[in-house]
Amino acid sequence: MSTARCFRSMVARPALRSYIKPQILPLSIQTRHASSKHPKGFESPSSSDLDELRERVQEFTRREITEEVASHTDKSNAFPNDMWQKLGDAGFLGITADEDVGGLAMGYQAHCVVMEEISRASGSIGLSYAAHSQLCVNQLQLNGSPEQKQKFLPGLIAGTSIGALAMSESGAGSDVVSMRTTAKAVDGGYVLNGTKMWITNGPDADVIVVYTKTEPDKASKGITAFLVQKDFEGFSCARKLDKMGMRGSNTGELVFDGVFVPKENVLGEINRGVKVLMEGLDLERLVLSAGPLGIMQAAMDVTLPFTHQRKQFGIPIAQNQLVQGKLADMYTKLQAARSYTYDTARKVDEIGQIRTQDCAGAILYAAERATECTLDCIQLLGGMGYVEEMPASRLLRDAKLYEIGAGTSEIRRMVIGRAFNKEYSSHAS
Ligand SMILES: Cc1cc2nc3c(=O)[nH]c(=O)nc-3n(C[C@H](O)[C@H](O)[C@H](O)COP(=O)(O)OP(=O)(O)OC[C@H]3O[C@@H](n4cnc5c(N)ncnc54)[C@H](O)[C@@H]3O)c2cc1C
């Protein structure tokens, strides 16, 4: 039995599931559950389901994403393309998607578990994984028509095609709504013109969720999302970017030069793309917050044995209080960040509650703590922390991305502050 089918039969066993009985929930929560971002019939996994899933992912990473693979991916700056098929065979590419298109319908806690464990093995494989399984697959799951889902999701989930999402442009990053890529209505579809920058999986992707302006004068009310296929005429990847970290997670600049996209490939409603974009960003930030968790765990995995084996002044360096203090801080930051991410994901799964400030907060907190923990990892390894024989420098270079991608730390703080403003202005009125 394939691992995917094995998971499916595992999660179908009622004894393994925890059931939230709608009748015992307050009415406000029941209403929110009705608009939940899960496939039909979704039931939140129990903690033992999630533990079992974590063990399966760890078995996978021990076998397929060894330290050698992670290091080679970083040094060669090339994604190991056979990984897509392996991730697909393992059932990890459609964690939040419908079972009838090959997904596991296990929800966002499960997606965070897979993301955390893959990122623990390799930050860059983790980032590409999330761009595919969350940014592309989950956006299609949430916004695709039945025909679009049937057409694209089986291949994406099996790992035979690669997905990406393109919203950022060289002139529109934090202020993404100021994007300039346009889509002009023509007979039978739209013609896209413009460029997209820093697109994860862009150089390899077969299917890309692309945000454009269909009504450039209407600002956020004129945005539409499209599904662009690699073989559409006029589409190309101009270059692969050379990055300081997340090397091997291929990042590209994409060009749309008069690309005709049939109307069947409009994702969601015309001019309502900002809703697709913003709602997608909440869940994207939540799932991506598990990336820095994995990197922090990887830093612990390196630092703990090293500091207990390395002796100076006749004793393991971990017996010095200054070293213990750093280890304790690393551990506490990881555990606090982990609790925040999984608590936010549990509320999405169990009561359908998506709080923008917590999705932004979880990644804000985890990302900054990951940079701190990986710097501490380098410090505690001393000279060995500074040489490329050890993974410490890669962990730091990978961690830093999470303070920039999916909205920077400054923008996340702004998003949280704005949520308070909204709450207080509604109290005032
Ligand atoms: C490796 C990598 C992968 C990525 N993958 C994708 C992807 O798959 N798809 C995609 O669409 N995009 C992707 N991005 C793009 C990413 O989301 C943007 O880089 C990010 O949103 C920041 O935009 P910017 O680079 O234009 O920075 P800018 O917006 O120019 O910001 C520069 C600095 O100014 C600060 N700043 C800007 N505005 C404000 C403000 N109002 N208040 C306070 N500070 C402010 C920022 O916080 C930052 O410190 C990726 C980026 C990287 C590096």
The ligand as an SDF file (V2000), in Angstrom:
LIG
                    3D

 53 58  0  0  0  0  0  0  0  0999 V2000
   13.7800   33.6380   -1.4170 C   0  0  0  0  0  0  0  0  0  0  0  0
   12.5210   34.3820   -1.6740 C   0  0  0  0  0  0  0  0  0  0  0  0
   11.3990   33.6920   -2.0920 C   0  0  0  0  0  0  0  0  0  0  0  0
   10.2190   34.3710   -2.4000 C   0  0  0  0  0  0  0  0  0  0  0  0
    9.1580   33.6680   -2.9200 N   0  0  0  0  0  0  0  0  0  0  0  0
    8.0720   34.3570   -3.3840 C   0  0  0  0  0  0  0  0  0  0  0  0
    7.0400   33.6530   -4.0710 C   0  0  0  0  0  0  0  0  0  0  0  0
    7.0640   32.4330   -4.2130 O   0  0  0  0  0  0  0  0  0  0  0  0
    6.0120   34.3790   -4.5770 N   0  0  0  0  0  0  0  0  0  0  0  0
    5.9370   35.7390   -4.4440 C   0  0  0  0  0  0  0  0  0  0  0  0
    4.9920   36.3320   -4.9310 O   0  0  0  0  0  0  0  0  0  0  0  0
    6.9180   36.4360   -3.7780 N   0  0  0  0  0  0  0  0  0  0  0  0
    7.9850   35.7710   -3.2600 C   0  0  0  0  0  0  0  0  0  0  0  0
    8.9990   36.4630   -2.6220 N   0  0  0  0  0  0  0  0  0  0  0  0
    8.9190   37.9170   -2.5100 C   0  0  0  0  0  0  0  0  0  0  0  0
    8.7060   38.4180   -1.0870 C   0  0  0  0  0  0  0  0  0  0  0  0
    7.3940   38.1690   -0.6710 O   0  0  0  0  0  0  0  0  0  0  0  0
    9.0890   39.9190   -1.0640 C   0  0  0  0  0  0  0  0  0  0  0  0
   10.4890   39.9900   -1.2510 O   0  0  0  0  0  0  0  0  0  0  0  0
    8.6810   40.5700    0.2350 C   0  0  0  0  0  0  0  0  0  0  0  0
    7.2810   40.7060    0.3070 O   0  0  0  0  0  0  0  0  0  0  0  0
    9.3240   41.9600    0.4080 C   0  0  0  0  0  0  0  0  0  0  0  0
    9.1460   42.7620   -0.7070 O   0  0  0  0  0  0  0  0  0  0  0  0
   10.4010   43.5880   -1.3180 P   0  0  0  0  0  0  0  0  0  0  0  0
   11.5030   42.6030   -1.5020 O   0  0  0  0  0  0  0  0  0  0  0  0
    9.9360   44.3200   -2.4960 O   0  0  0  0  0  0  0  0  0  0  0  0
   10.8370   44.5830   -0.1830 O   0  0  0  0  0  0  0  0  0  0  0  0
   10.2850   46.0870    0.0210 P   0  0  0  0  0  0  0  0  0  0  0  0
    8.8190   46.0600    0.0380 O   0  0  0  0  0  0  0  0  0  0  0  0
   10.9710   46.9700   -0.9440 O   0  0  0  0  0  0  0  0  0  0  0  0
   10.8160   46.3790    1.4970 O   0  0  0  0  0  0  0  0  0  0  0  0
   12.1600   46.7800    1.7690 C   0  0  0  0  0  0  0  0  0  0  0  0
   12.2380   47.0820    3.2590 C   0  0  0  0  0  0  0  0  0  0  0  0
   11.3350   48.1640    3.5800 O   0  0  0  0  0  0  0  0  0  0  0  0
   10.4380   47.7350    4.5880 C   0  0  0  0  0  0  0  0  0  0  0  0
    9.1200   48.3370    4.3730 N   0  0  0  0  0  0  0  0  0  0  0  0
    8.3940   48.4080    3.2290 C   0  0  0  0  0  0  0  0  0  0  0  0
    7.2250   49.0210    3.4420 N   0  0  0  0  0  0  0  0  0  0  0  0
    7.1910   49.3360    4.7560 C   0  0  0  0  0  0  0  0  0  0  0  0
    6.2300   49.9570    5.6070 C   0  0  0  0  0  0  0  0  0  0  0  0
    5.0460   50.3880    5.1420 N   0  0  0  0  0  0  0  0  0  0  0  0
    6.5310   50.1280    6.9160 N   0  0  0  0  0  0  0  0  0  0  0  0
    7.7190   49.6900    7.4120 C   0  0  0  0  0  0  0  0  0  0  0  0
    8.6580   49.0830    6.6600 N   0  0  0  0  0  0  0  0  0  0  0  0
    8.4030   48.9050    5.3560 C   0  0  0  0  0  0  0  0  0  0  0  0
   10.3800   46.2300    4.4710 C   0  0  0  0  0  0  0  0  0  0  0  0
    9.9320   45.6250    5.6670 O   0  0  0  0  0  0  0  0  0  0  0  0
   11.8220   45.9050    4.1400 C   0  0  0  0  0  0  0  0  0  0  0  0
   12.5850   45.8870    5.3170 O   0  0  0  0  0  0  0  0  0  0  0  0
   10.1570   35.7840   -2.2420 C   0  0  0  0  0  0  0  0  0  0  0  0
   11.2910   36.4750   -1.7680 C   0  0  0  0  0  0  0  0  0  0  0  0
   12.4500   35.8040   -1.4900 C   0  0  0  0  0  0  0  0  0  0  0  0
   13.6510   36.5740   -1.0140 C   0  0  0  0  0  0  0  0  0  0  0  0
  1  2  1  0
  2  3  1  0
  2 52  2  0
  3  4  2  0
  4  5  1  0
  4 50  1  0
  5  6  2  0
  6  7  1  0
  6 13  1  0
  7  8  2  0
  7  9  1  0
  9 10  1  0
 10 11  2  0
 10 12  1  0
 12 13  2  0
 13 14  1  0
 14 15  1  0
 14 50  1  0
 15 16  1  0
 16 17  1  0
 16 18  1  0
 18 19  1  0
 18 20  1  0
 20 21  1  0
 20 22  1  0
 22 23  1  0
 23 24  1  0
 24 25  2  0
 24 26  1  0
 24 27  1  0
 27 28  1  0
 28 29  2  0
 28 30  1  0
 28 31  1  0
 31 32  1  0
 32 33  1  0
 33 34  1  0
 33 48  1  0
 34 35  1  0
 35 36  1  0
 35 46  1  0
 36 37  1  0
 36 45  1  0
 37 38  2  0
 38 39  1  0
 39 40  1  0
 39 45  2  0
 40 41  1  0
 40 42  2  0
 42 43  1  0
 43 44  2  0
 44 45  1  0
 46 47  1  0
 46 48  1  0
 48 49  1  0
 50 51  2  0
 51 52  1  0
 52 53  1  0
M  END
$$$$
